[in-house]
């Protein structure tokens, strides 16, 4: 921090780092004009406010600045146009003296120099330019910028960059000696075509070294019909550029070129012939795939054609970190077991919009007889999306082990029933010999098989999304890998029409880290936890206690869940079908929306045991979402209950002596509850010391909150609509409910 530096020390500094807060403090105080006169290296960091402009005038104070680093900021542009400067360009009496400019992680920057910027003044002395991780960068500059003194250019990891220079700007690079471009996924050419240079000559008079690495969409140095001359070019490195088919479509002259490099790792150089022929030969040999770490298979039709033959002859699977395939209509599987076992460094796997894909890994291919496990040691994320015929991730009698897998997303795969399908050896052989895929999918894969079984080990899984799986009947059963799912933090399940429940109750002990549980639009879902029947081990694990009325009442806790969202579950009746009590000590947000079978949101078990016959208790249990006690929701901040057609009561309790305290509840929303009569059916007292916002809308049968006393010291009004500022005012909660009723 600048404020920690003594003012006497600053004039002696050679290197200085400043944040936006530091610069604001300096500009608001009176400092000598020559305070920064000796600073040669300046780092500007952490301008995260998108409305802030680059401190262009502030840099004028650094008279002898040679190196400027700008990083981790949200600037949309760096240098102003002439029109935005107070005096005309010809009267601007200064120049930036920087020789080295580094731009890192400028997330909103589109151009370094915009149209109209006085680029000659800004980069008169610039010799080195490094640009990295600028994800919105379209081009280094617009067409009029000049880089006439630039000697070194390094650009890396600019993900939407499609070309570096216009054909006009590139002609100013008369002193450029080294050009190195890496890791720009969408870059298709180095020099863009402005449509005005048919047959025009472009000369890189001093370029000696050209390095192009990991540019998977690079098709050519320039797509236009220019003549390129490189009189001093000595070294060309083209590594992991599998689509680089030709250097340019015009003439290219490289009289000094002696060697070309195929891979950076082995430092293997080869004699160079005419550059266009060299590049074209590399393309035909598919040399660009050597050492490739990120592969979107759909981008390479040439590789797709030989994928089922032996891609490992061309592609080193042991180097791959990311494997992606999108919009593929001809592959029925992606990997054989031997291919999968080679993916020892794979970190991310993504398969999208591949309508013919039936399995990611097929039993076809060879494995050693004693190999029972298929381990993916580095895989961290799996995304399977919009694969209409996908039935499983893997088919074959293997255990799949993912020690580091943290994220799994399975979205819109309507035929997928299980993650690992265990075909018999005979069935795998029949599949390899061409047996009908339809027969395998419909007859050999058991539709009642759970999605996860003990054949899948995911000890590090933290985020799980299951969406649009219309054939899925069960996510888990009680046979699971011993170490899996203990680290699960977020579970999102949606649009699984046949799903009847989410968890077996025996899994409860695995959810100590679950933070978010969201279930949406599962029309057959009747319960969240599936009853498995009592057993000695289950009773010990769940600390069961005997109910005085009917049966064993299980007491279970989800200690870290903060958000519980239940939406569009028309057949949901209860959290768990047997008598139970539950605690959610960390729950802050609870939403229950369009759960039409739920009649009571929460009921105190002891209240029903005192007042109900056993048959009534059982009947009521079927339509009560939560069986609770007074400590069930101690952290609840927001409660939304909406469009639940059968709901009559939010809370059932008749314990007048102790009452119920919601110490942290701030927001209560009750909407479109046509049968709701009251929030509490008994005469229990309620305390809401933090309640500030109440919405009661379209609840025509609701006449009162509770027969007991209600304390809401911070509540000022009850809203009738979500967007209105005015509400119904009063001294107590119950009178306000009556006023709201009279407004309808």
Secondary structure as UniProt FT lines:
FT   HELIX           2..4
FT   HELIX           7..10
FT   TURN            11..12
FT   STRAND          15..19
FT   HELIX           20..27
FT   TURN            33..38
FT   STRAND          41..45
FT   TURN            50..51
FT   HELIX           56..59
FT   TURN            60..61
FT   TURN            63..64
FT   STRAND          67..73
FT   HELIX           82..84
FT   HELIX           89..91
FT   STRAND          100..106
FT   TURN            107..108
FT   TURN            115..116
FT   HELIX           119..122
FT   TURN            124..125
FT   STRAND          128..132
FT   TURN            135..136
FT   TURN            143..144
FT   TURN            148..149
FT   STRAND          152..156
FT   TURN            159..160
FT   STRAND          165..166
FT   TURN            167..168
FT   HELIX           169..172
FT   TURN            174..175
FT   STRAND          178..182
FT   TURN            185..186
FT   STRAND          191..192
FT   TURN            198..199
FT   STRAND          201..203
FT   TURN            205..206
FT   STRAND          209..213
FT   TURN            216..217
FT   STRAND          227..229
FT   TURN            231..232
FT   STRAND          235..239
FT   TURN            242..243
FT   STRAND          252..253
FT   TURN            255..256
FT   STRAND          259..263
FT   TURN            264..267
FT   STRAND          268..271
FT   HELIX           275..284
FT   TURN            285..286
FT   HELIX           287..289
FT   TURN            290..291
FT   STRAND          294..296
FT   HELIX           297..299
FT   HELIX           301..304
FT   TURN            305..306
FT   HELIX           307..310
FT   HELIX           311..313
FT   HELIX           317..319
FT   STRAND          322..326
FT   STRAND          333..336
FT   HELIX           337..341
FT   TURN            344..345
FT   STRAND          348..352
FT   TURN            355..356
FT   STRAND          359..362
FT   TURN            369..370
FT   STRAND          373..375
FT   TURN            377..378
FT   STRAND          381..385
FT   TURN            388..389
FT   STRAND          392..395
FT   STRAND          399..401
FT   TURN            403..404
FT   STRAND          407..411
FT   TURN            414..415
FT   STRAND          420..421
FT   HELIX           425..432
FT   TURN            433..434
FT   HELIX           437..439
FT   HELIX           440..444
FT   TURN            447..448
FT   TURN            454..455
FT   STRAND          456..457
FT   TURN            459..460
FT   STRAND          463..467
FT   TURN            470..471
FT   TURN            482..487
FT   STRAND          490..494
FT   TURN            497..498
FT   STRAND          503..504
FT   HELIX           505..510
FT   TURN            512..513
FT   STRAND          516..520
FT   TURN            523..524
FT   STRAND          527..530
FT   HELIX           536..542
FT   STRAND          545..546
FT   STRAND          552..557
FT   TURN            559..560
FT   STRAND          563..567
FT   TURN            570..571
FT   STRAND          574..576
FT   STRAND          580..583
FT   TURN            585..586
FT   STRAND          589..593
FT   TURN            596..597
FT   STRAND          600..604
FT   HELIX           605..611
FT   HELIX           614..621
FT   TURN            622..623
FT   STRAND          624..628
FT   TURN            630..635
FT   STRAND          638..642
FT   TURN            645..646
FT   STRAND          649..652
FT   TURN            656..658
FT   STRAND          660..661
FT   STRAND          667..671
FT   TURN            674..675
FT   STRAND          678..680
FT   STRAND          686..687
FT   TURN            689..690
FT   STRAND          693..697
FT   TURN            700..701
FT   STRAND          710..711
FT   TURN            713..714
FT   STRAND          718..719
FT   TURN            722..723
FT   HELIX           733..743
//
